[in-house]
Amino acid sequence: MKLNITKMIGCLTLGAALIVSLRLPAGAQTTSVLPAAADPVICTWKNDAKAAISFTFDDGTVDHFTQAAPMLEKNGLRGTFFIVINWIGKGNKLTWDQVKSLSERGHEIGNHSLRHWNLVATAEKGDQVNLEKEIVEPIGIIQEKIGVAPVTFAYPLNAHKPPVQAMVEQHHISSRIISKGYNGTTFNLETANRDVDSLIAKGGNWVVMIHGIDPALKGYLPFADATLLDQHFAYVKSREKDLWVDTFANVTRYQLTAAACELKSLKNTPTLVEFELIGKEPGKPEKNAPITLRIDRPKAIEAMQGNRKLELRTEGNATLCGDVLPNGGLIKVRFGS
Ligand SMILES: [Zn+2]
C-alpha cells in the first residue's frame, strides 16, 4: 500500500539547511545570527489539517446520485464513487449520464473493476488474462464515457493480495485498503462523530467505505435512516479547520507529492524567507500536486512563488502558504515586523 508514506513525511524541515548557514568561521561575530523561528515545513495534510478523510461509495447504486452526492455537496464536500463497469445502467445502478454528472460536479469516479470478480481467486487460478481485464479494461472505458480516466481502485469484496495489488498499482496511483467502513444498518451518528474527533486528536487519515444509502433501493447495507449520514457530513464539515475532506485521489496526490519533495533554504532574514520546493519526480503529475507549507512565524504579509501569489493564512503564530507547486519557482514569504 502506497499510503503509509504519511508517517514518513512528518515534517521535512529546513533545519539542516539553516544549521549549515549558521556555521561561522572561527572568531567571527555571532551577533547577526538568523532567527531560528522561520522553519518552513511541508504540512502532512492540506491547510495543515490534523487529519484527512475520504468518503468512498462502492458498487454504483442510484442512491449515490440521488442521495449521497447531494448530501455531500450540501455540506461542501466531495466523494469518491467506485463503479463496476458491467453493472452500469442495470437494475438499481447508476447510468453513464449520472456517472458523468458526478464527475463534472467534482466527485471522483474510481475503478471498482469490470465485473466485480474476486481478484484473489482469479489470480490463484492463474487466470492472468481475466485478472488484467478486470483491472485495466475499465480505465479506458471510463475515460471514453466521462472524459476522465480513473486513477484509484477499490478491490471487489476487498479481496487483495500482493500480486493482485502489484498489478492494480501499476495502473493506478493508489488502491483502497479499508481503514474504516460504515455499515448503514447499524450506523450510529454519535459514535461516528466521536470517532471523527478521535481521528483528529490522533492524526492520520481514513478512507471510509460506504455502500447503500436508501433502504428502499435494496443496495448492500443501506442506512436505516439516510438523514443520519447527512447529519454526519454536517458534523464533519463543522470540524473543517482540523480535518481535510477530499476525494481519495486528491488525498493520495497530496501524500505522494509531499513524499516526493524537499525544501531548500535560500534566504532567511527577519522580513524575508526565501526557499524552493524541489519535486524529485517532475514527470509524474500525481507527485506534483499543490501542497501547503507552514512557517512558524506570524505576521506574513505576502507569499509568492515565481510571479504567482500564494494562498496565505495566519494560524496563531504560524503562517500557512497554500497552493505551492513543486518546481514552481522561487518562494518568497515577506514578513512585517
Ligand atoms: Zn463492491
Residues whose N, C-alpha, C, O or C-beta is under 5 A from the ligand:
A	BS01	ZN	D58 D59 P156 L157
